[in-house]
Amino acid sequence: MFDNHILCAQFLRGYTDVKLLENVQPEDIEDISERFLWMWQEGRDSDSVKKIHLNRNAESDTLFLIAMIEHQSAVDHDMAFRILRYIVQILTDYAQEQEEKCTGITKKKSFRYPPILPIVFYDGIGNWTAATNFREKVYLNEVLGEYIPDFRYLVVPLSRYTNQELVDKSDELSLIMLIDKLRSTADFQKLKEIPAEYFENLSRNSPESVLKLIGKIITVLLLRLNVPKDEVEVFTDQIERRNFTMLFENFEAYDVQETRRISKAEARAEDITDLLSDLGDIPEEIKEKLRQEQDLDTLKKWLKLAARAKSMEQFASEIESGR
């Protein structure tokens, strides 16, 4: 999301409430993430570092942005320290750059470091509960508070926005967020209530490159929800063809939790089948019984029976008797 500067600018203007960024444009954004690739932890390829050029700002013409996306349902309580590491490296890199331009400049009284804005976009269901100020993560912070690094990072939780608030923003990023909010059958149904004007605006004004990126992002989000691949392809094809009008008309509703439960039931039934196959050929009636059973507790009980059974007949008798 932050890799595309059109979407990044939309995020900074419309979702952060930072007045300094209310007029930022895509051309004001410079990606410098490559300088800090060595810092990325496994699974942190969504982290990005940007240099924002602040036009018409007399005090400082540059702001550095640390943008991090948290997809996990579990909150990362070490986020403040991870951001501190980024801050130290960004300022170190900046100082080295200035020294190359003018040796000794960082030792002058007038030298100042640029501001850094750390932002975490969190699309989890619950609230962000991690400390947003690094000082809160340090022992004796009440006693030694003024000697401890003191900064706060900005959290932008997806759960803050209603569907209507996103629709009112009427930008490409709002469509991505609407899809990202999907969690249940009811959520899918609500998408059909979005007014046609919203889609007409996106269809008319969205750049080709942004539509392709939106298609890729939404593909990942929908596959994460176990939406069938062929339906995802039709959906994203409509986006790239600017056919927004009927976007959700034929879109099936999926109960995500139910889908996950069924997947677990199927996996457990396969485990039972593997155990029973050691006892010989599995009768068709037992196979059918395993296919139809969706209660996870029952399947768990049957798995234990299959592990203890000395014969196929014993297993069949015990599941019939309800042991």
C-alpha positions as CSV (number, residue, x, y, z in Angstrom):
1,M,0.0,0.0,0.0
2,F,2.7,2.5,0.9
3,D,4.8,1.5,-2.0
4,N,2.5,3.3,-4.3
5,H,2.9,7.1,-3.7
6,I,-0.7,7.9,-4.8
7,L,-2.1,5.6,-2.2
8,C,0.5,6.8,0.3
9,A,-0.4,10.4,-0.2
10,Q,-4.1,9.6,0.2
11,F,-3.3,7.9,3.5
12,L,-1.3,10.8,4.8
13,R,-3.8,13.4,3.7
14,G,-7.0,11.7,4.7
15,Y,-6.3,9.2,7.5
16,T,-3.6,10.6,9.8
17,D,-5.1,14.0,11.0
18,V,-1.6,15.5,10.8
19,K,-2.1,19.1,9.6
20,L,1.4,19.3,8.2
21,L,0.5,16.6,5.7
22,E,-3.0,17.7,4.6
23,N,-1.7,18.9,1.2
24,V,1.0,16.3,0.5
25,Q,1.1,15.0,-3.1
26,P,2.6,11.8,-4.6
27,E,5.5,13.8,-6.1
28,D,6.4,15.0,-2.6
29,I,7.2,11.5,-1.5
30,E,10.5,9.8,-2.0
31,D,11.1,6.1,-1.1
32,I,14.3,5.4,0.7
33,S,13.4,2.0,2.2
34,E,16.3,0.3,0.4
35,R,18.8,2.0,2.7
36,F,17.3,0.1,5.7
37,L,16.5,-3.3,4.2
38,W,19.1,-4.9,6.5
39,M,16.9,-3.9,9.5
40,W,13.8,-5.8,8.2
41,Q,12.8,-8.8,10.3
42,E,11.3,-11.9,8.8
43,G,7.8,-11.0,7.5
44,R,8.4,-7.3,7.8
45,D,8.5,-6.6,4.0
46,S,5.6,-4.2,4.4
47,D,7.7,-1.7,6.4
48,S,8.8,1.4,4.5
49,V,10.7,4.6,5.0
50,K,9.8,7.7,3.1
51,K,11.3,11.1,2.7
52,I,8.5,13.7,2.5
53,H,9.4,17.0,0.9
54,L,7.5,19.7,2.7
55,N,7.0,22.4,0.2
56,R,6.4,25.9,1.5
57,N,7.5,25.1,5.0
58,A,10.0,27.6,6.3
59,E,11.3,25.7,9.3
60,S,12.1,22.3,7.7
61,D,11.7,21.1,4.1
62,T,12.0,17.4,4.9
63,L,10.1,15.0,7.1
64,F,10.9,11.3,7.4
65,L,8.1,8.8,7.5
66,I,8.3,5.3,9.0
67,A,5.2,3.4,7.8
68,M,4.4,0.0,9.2
69,I,1.4,-2.3,8.4
70,E,0.3,-4.7,11.1
71,H,-1.9,-7.5,9.7
72,Q,-1.6,-9.9,12.7
73,S,-4.5,-10.2,15.1
74,A,-2.1,-10.2,18.0
75,V,-0.7,-6.8,18.8
76,D,3.1,-6.4,18.7
77,H,4.1,-5.0,22.1
78,D,7.7,-4.4,21.0
79,M,6.6,-2.0,18.3
80,A,8.0,1.1,20.2
81,F,11.5,-0.4,20.3
82,R,11.4,-1.5,16.7
83,I,10.5,2.1,15.7
84,L,13.3,3.4,18.0
85,R,15.8,1.3,16.0
86,Y,14.5,2.8,12.7
87,I,14.7,6.4,14.2
88,V,18.3,5.9,15.2
89,Q,19.3,4.5,11.8
90,I,17.4,7.2,9.9
91,L,19.1,10.0,11.9
92,T,22.5,8.3,11.6
93,D,22.0,8.1,7.8
94,Y,20.9,11.7,7.6
95,A,24.0,12.9,9.7
96,Q,26.4,11.0,7.4
97,E,24.7,12.5,4.4
98,Q,25.1,16.0,5.7
99,E,28.7,15.4,6.7
100,E,29.5,14.3,3.1
101,K,28.1,17.6,1.9
102,C,29.9,19.7,4.5
103,T,32.4,18.2,6.9
104,G,31.9,19.1,10.5
105,I,28.3,20.4,10.1
106,T,26.8,18.1,12.6
107,K,29.0,19.5,15.4
108,K,27.8,23.1,14.8
109,K,25.3,24.6,17.3
110,S,22.9,25.5,14.5
111,F,22.7,21.9,13.2
112,R,19.3,20.3,13.5
113,Y,18.0,16.8,12.8
114,P,14.8,16.4,10.7
115,P,11.5,15.3,12.2
116,I,10.4,11.7,11.9
117,L,6.8,10.6,12.0
118,P,6.3,6.9,12.8
119,I,2.9,5.5,11.8
120,V,1.4,2.0,12.3
121,F,-1.6,1.0,10.2
122,Y,-3.4,-1.7,12.1
123,D,-6.1,-3.8,10.3
124,G,-6.8,-6.2,13.2
125,I,-10.3,-6.6,14.6
126,G,-9.6,-5.4,18.2
127,N,-8.0,-2.3,19.6
128,W,-4.3,-1.6,19.5
129,T,-3.2,-2.2,23.1
130,A,0.6,-1.9,22.9
131,A,2.3,1.2,24.5
132,T,2.7,3.9,21.9
133,N,5.3,5.8,23.8
134,F,8.7,4.2,24.2
135,R,9.2,5.6,27.7
136,E,6.3,3.4,28.9
137,K,8.4,0.3,28.0
138,V,11.3,1.3,30.3
139,Y,11.7,0.5,34.0
140,L,11.8,3.4,36.4
141,N,10.3,5.7,33.8
142,E,8.6,7.8,36.5
143,V,11.9,8.4,38.2
144,L,14.2,8.8,35.2
145,G,11.6,10.0,32.7
146,E,13.4,13.0,31.4
147,Y,16.5,10.9,30.6
148,I,14.7,8.2,28.7
149,P,14.0,8.6,24.9
150,D,10.5,10.0,24.8
151,F,8.5,9.7,21.5
152,R,5.1,8.5,20.5
153,Y,4.1,6.7,17.3
154,L,0.8,7.2,15.6
155,V,-1.6,4.3,15.2
156,V,-4.2,4.3,12.5
157,P,-6.6,1.4,13.2
158,L,-8.9,0.3,10.4
159,S,-11.6,-0.4,13.0
160,R,-11.9,3.3,13.5
161,Y,-13.7,3.8,10.3
162,T,-17.3,2.9,9.4
163,N,-18.1,1.9,5.8
164,Q,-19.9,5.2,5.3
165,E,-16.8,7.2,6.5
166,L,-14.7,5.3,4.0
167,V,-17.2,5.8,1.2
168,D,-17.2,9.6,2.0
169,K,-13.5,9.7,1.4
170,S,-14.1,8.6,-2.1
171,D,-10.5,7.6,-2.9
172,E,-8.9,4.4,-4.1
173,L,-7.5,3.7,-0.7
174,S,-11.0,3.6,0.8
175,L,-11.9,0.7,-1.5
176,I,-8.9,-1.3,-0.3
177,M,-10.0,-0.6,3.3
178,L,-13.6,-1.6,2.6
179,I,-12.4,-5.0,1.4
180,D,-9.9,-5.2,4.3
181,K,-12.8,-4.8,6.8
182,L,-14.5,-7.9,5.6
183,R,-14.9,-10.5,8.3
184,S,-18.3,-12.1,8.0
185,T,-21.3,-12.7,5.8
186,A,-23.0,-9.6,7.1
187,D,-19.9,-7.6,6.0
188,F,-20.1,-8.9,2.5
189,Q,-23.8,-8.0,2.3
190,K,-23.1,-4.4,3.4
191,L,-20.9,-3.9,0.4
192,K,-24.0,-4.0,-1.8
193,E,-25.3,-1.0,-0.1
194,I,-22.5,1.3,-1.3
195,P,-23.9,4.0,-3.6
196,A,-23.2,3.8,-7.3
197,E,-21.7,7.3,-7.3
198,Y,-18.8,6.1,-5.2
199,F,-17.8,3.5,-7.9
200,E,-18.5,5.9,-10.8
201,N,-16.0,8.4,-9.3
202,L,-13.3,5.7,-8.9
203,S,-14.0,4.4,-12.4
204,R,-13.6,7.9,-13.9
205,N,-10.6,9.2,-12.0
206,S,-8.3,6.3,-11.0
207,P,-5.0,5.9,-12.8
208,E,-4.4,2.6,-14.5
209,S,-1.3,1.8,-12.4
210,V,-3.3,2.3,-9.2
211,L,-6.2,0.1,-10.4
212,K,-3.7,-2.8,-11.1
213,L,-2.2,-2.4,-7.7
214,I,-5.6,-2.3,-6.0
215,G,-6.4,-5.5,-7.9
216,K,-3.3,-7.2,-6.5
217,I,-3.9,-6.0,-2.9
218,I,-7.5,-7.0,-2.9
219,T,-6.6,-10.5,-4.4
220,V,-4.4,-11.1,-1.3
221,L,-7.1,-9.9,1.1
222,L,-9.9,-12.0,-0.5
223,L,-7.8,-15.2,-0.7
224,R,-7.0,-14.7,3.0
225,L,-10.7,-14.9,3.6
226,N,-11.0,-18.2,1.6
227,V,-13.0,-16.7,-1.2
228,P,-12.7,-19.1,-4.2
229,K,-9.9,-18.1,-6.6
230,D,-12.1,-18.0,-9.7
231,E,-14.4,-15.5,-8.0
232,V,-11.5,-13.4,-6.9
233,E,-10.2,-13.3,-10.5
234,V,-13.6,-12.1,-11.8
235,F,-13.7,-9.4,-9.0
236,T,-10.2,-8.0,-9.7
237,D,-10.8,-8.2,-13.5
238,Q,-13.8,-5.9,-13.0
239,I,-11.6,-3.4,-11.1
240,E,-8.9,-3.3,-13.8
241,R,-11.5,-2.9,-16.5
242,R,-13.2,-0.1,-14.5
243,N,-16.4,-2.0,-14.4
244,F,-17.3,-0.9,-10.8
245,T,-21.0,-0.7,-11.3
246,M,-21.8,-4.4,-10.8
247,L,-18.7,-5.0,-8.6
248,F,-20.6,-6.7,-5.7
249,E,-23.8,-7.8,-7.4
250,N,-22.7,-11.3,-8.1
251,F,-20.3,-11.5,-5.2
252,E,-21.0,-14.5,-2.9
253,A,-21.1,-13.9,0.8
254,Y,-18.8,-16.0,2.9
255,D,-18.9,-16.6,6.6
256,V,-15.2,-16.5,7.3
257,Q,-15.4,-18.2,10.7
258,E,-17.6,-20.9,9.3
259,T,-15.2,-21.5,6.4
260,R,-12.3,-21.9,8.8
261,R,-14.4,-24.3,11.0
262,I,-15.2,-26.5,8.0
263,S,-11.6,-26.5,6.9
264,K,-10.6,-27.7,10.4
265,A,-13.3,-30.4,10.3
266,E,-12.1,-31.6,6.9
267,A,-8.5,-31.8,8.2
268,R,-9.5,-33.8,11.2
269,A,-11.6,-36.2,9.1
270,E,-8.5,-36.8,7.0
271,D,-6.4,-37.6,10.1
272,I,-9.0,-40.2,11.1
273,T,-9.0,-41.7,7.6
274,D,-5.2,-42.0,7.7
275,L,-5.4,-43.9,11.0
276,L,-8.2,-46.2,9.8
277,S,-6.3,-47.0,6.5
278,D,-3.8,-48.9,8.6
279,L,-6.6,-51.3,9.6
280,G,-7.6,-52.1,6.0
281,D,-10.1,-50.9,3.4
282,I,-12.4,-48.2,4.8
283,P,-16.1,-49.0,4.1
284,E,-17.9,-46.4,2.0
285,E,-20.5,-45.8,4.8
286,I,-17.7,-44.8,7.2
287,K,-16.1,-42.5,4.6
288,E,-19.5,-40.8,4.1
289,K,-20.0,-40.4,7.9
290,L,-16.7,-38.7,8.2
291,R,-17.4,-36.4,5.3
292,Q,-20.8,-35.3,6.7
293,E,-19.7,-34.8,10.3
294,Q,-18.8,-31.1,11.0
295,D,-18.8,-31.0,14.8
296,L,-15.1,-30.6,15.8
297,D,-15.7,-32.2,19.3
298,T,-17.2,-35.3,17.8
299,L,-14.4,-35.6,15.3
300,K,-11.9,-35.2,18.1
301,K,-13.5,-38.1,19.9
302,W,-13.5,-40.2,16.8
303,L,-9.9,-39.5,16.2
304,K,-9.0,-40.9,19.6
305,L,-11.2,-44.0,18.9
306,A,-9.5,-44.5,15.6
307,A,-6.1,-44.4,17.3
308,R,-7.2,-47.1,19.8
309,A,-9.2,-49.3,17.5
310,K,-7.9,-52.8,16.8
311,S,-10.2,-53.3,13.8
312,M,-12.5,-51.4,11.4
313,E,-15.5,-53.2,13.0
314,Q,-14.5,-52.0,16.5
315,F,-14.3,-48.4,15.3
316,A,-17.6,-48.6,13.4
317,S,-19.3,-50.1,16.5
318,E,-17.9,-47.5,18.9
319,I,-18.9,-44.5,16.8
320,E,-22.4,-46.0,16.4
321,S,-22.7,-46.5,20.1
322,G,-21.6,-42.9,20.7
323,R,-18.7,-43.8,23.0
